[in-house]
């Protein structure tokens, strides 16, 4: 699992002194596309979906925000519009750090500054991964590539060392801008071949290809 944007517990405790703790319920909107933010946030608990709205008004699932993750940095520091919607999936808490307080701490805490840089680098990598996946020739390859990318951000190893994703088949379809029946067909095919295992609100990767692709 990628952890470049995950803050360690000691850093979060430091930020608590200048942050505001907020509670979220399922369905709450933490940030909306085009919004200008005056703070960055740290995920303390809960589960939050990052959604990108296309020109035709369709929401596309990007990934989940994980515990300890710092988000909203470009909007708060550069004053750019927020690029996605963030919706609470499971109740939890965030820590909101006002922009000026964050700037002061960045000057004082080199480790925090490095974490912010890593967070931005991770988002750039994520963007290119999405672009690369969209160029793949078949839906089958796109499905598998997306599963691998989501496993990097949101995967958790199970007791056998397989990578478990707390996502539904609808989430995968939404992330690919493809119909659920077509995506479900490809997921079932991957399951028959022993590549993944499907469960209730869970997809487990049993085999990971180093190249990130499967046979067409």
N, C-alpha and C positions, 0 to 999 in steps of 0.2 A: 504494500500500500504506500502511495506517495505521501510523504509527511513534511514536505518543504514549507507548507503554510501552517503547520501545527505548532502552537506555542507550548513550551514546557510549563508545568504547574507553577514553578517559581516565577516565571515571567507573568503568568496570569494573576498571581497574587500581587505582584507589583502594580499591574494595571488596575487592579480592584480599587486602589487608593484614589484613582482619578476617574473611574468609570461609574456608569449607572447601570444597575442590574435591572433587567426587564423580563417579565414573564409573558410567554406566548401560548396560545391555545391553537388546536388544530383548525386550519383554515385562515388564520390571521396572516395578513400581508406585512412582511417585515420591510420590504423595499419594493418599489415599482419602477418599471422601465421609464427612463427619462427623468426620474426624480434626482434632485441635487441634494447630496448628503453632507451634513456638517459633522459627521462622526464616522468612525469605523466600529465594527462589532466583532466580538469574539463569541463563538458558540460554546456555551458552558454545558448544555444538555439539550435533549430533544432531537428532532430530525426535521430538516428543512430542505425543500426542493428548490433548485435553481431552474427557472423556466425562461425560455427565450421566445418572444412572440414574433412570428413571421409577418410579412406584409399582408398576407391574407387573413390575419387575425388568429391563426392557429398557435397554440402554446406547444413548445417543444421542450421536453425534459432534457436537461443537460447533465445533472449529477446531484448528489446530496452534499450538503454542508456537514462536515464531521466535527465532533467534539474537539475543542481546542483550536479550531480554525479561525483565522483572522480574515474578515471579508469586508468589502466596501472601500478598500484602500484607494483605487484610482479616482473614484468619485469624490472622496473626502479630501484627498491631498491635491489633486489636479483640478478639482471643480468641474469634472466632466459629468454628463448625465449618467445615471446608473444604467448599465447595459442590459439588465435582466429584471425579472420579478423573482422575489424570494418569498416562498409560502411555507408556513408551518405545517408539517405533516404529522408530527407527534409532539405533544406539549413539552415545553422546556424553557430554558432561560438563556439570554444573551447578556453580554457586558458591552455597553456602548461607551466608547471613549471619544469625547469631544475633540475636534480637529486641533485646536490650539494646545490642548493638553497632550495629545499624541506628538505634536511637533516638538514640544519641550522634552518629552521623554526620549524621542529619537536622538536628540542631541546629547542626552545624558547616558543612554543605554545602547552601546554598540551591538549587543546581541539582539535587541529588539529591532534595530535598524536592519540588521542582516536578515531577520525573519521576514520583515516587510519586503525586502528585495527578493527573497526566495518566493514569497507569496506571488509577487508580480511575475516572476519568471515562470512559475507553475501555470499561471493563467495564460501566458503567451504560448507555452507548450500545449496546453489544452486546446487552444484555438486552432493551432496547426494540426493537431491530431484529428479534430473534427473535419477540417478541410480535407485532409488526406483520406479519411474514411469515405467522404462523399464522392471521391474519385474512383473508388473501387467498382469493378464492373458488374458485380452481382449483389443482390440483396443478401444472399447467404454470407458473402464476405463482409458486407457492411454490418450485419448482425453480430458476427463473431468479433470483428474489430471493435465494435462499440462495447461489447461485453468485456473485452480485455481492457479497454480504456476505463470503464466504470470500475472494474476490479482494482485498478491502480489507485483510484481515489476513494472508493467506498467498500472495497472488499475486506472480508475478515476471514482469517484461516479457521477452519473447523478442526476437530480433534484428529482428523486424518491428514491434515495439511492441505486440503482442498480449499479453494477460495469461494466464500459464500457472499452473495450479493443480496441485500435486503430490498429487492426490487420486484415488481410485477412484470408480467409480459406486456401489459399496457404501457408501463414506463418505457420499456425498450422500443415498442412501436412508436410511442410519442417522441422519443429521442431521435428516431430515424425518419420521421415524417412519412411513415408507411402505415398501411392498414394493419389492424391487429390480426385479422385472419392470415394474412401473408406472413407476418412476422412469427406468428404462432406456428405456422407450418415449418418454417426454417428452424425454429427452436426445437420442435419435436424431432426434426431430422437430426439435429446435433445431439439430441438426447439418445436417439436410437444408435448413433455411432459412438456413444460413450464419451462424448466431449463435455457435455454438461448434464446436470440433473435438475429437473424442474420440481418445485415444491410450492406450498402455499406462501405467496408473497416472498418467495426465495428462489434464486437461481444459483446453482453451485457449479463452478468451473472445475472439472475433473482433470482436464488436460489443457495446457497452455502451449501454443506453438511459439517458438522464439521469433518467428517472422511475423507473428500476429495475423496470419491468414490461414484459411482452410481450403481444401480442394473444392473447386466449383461443383 
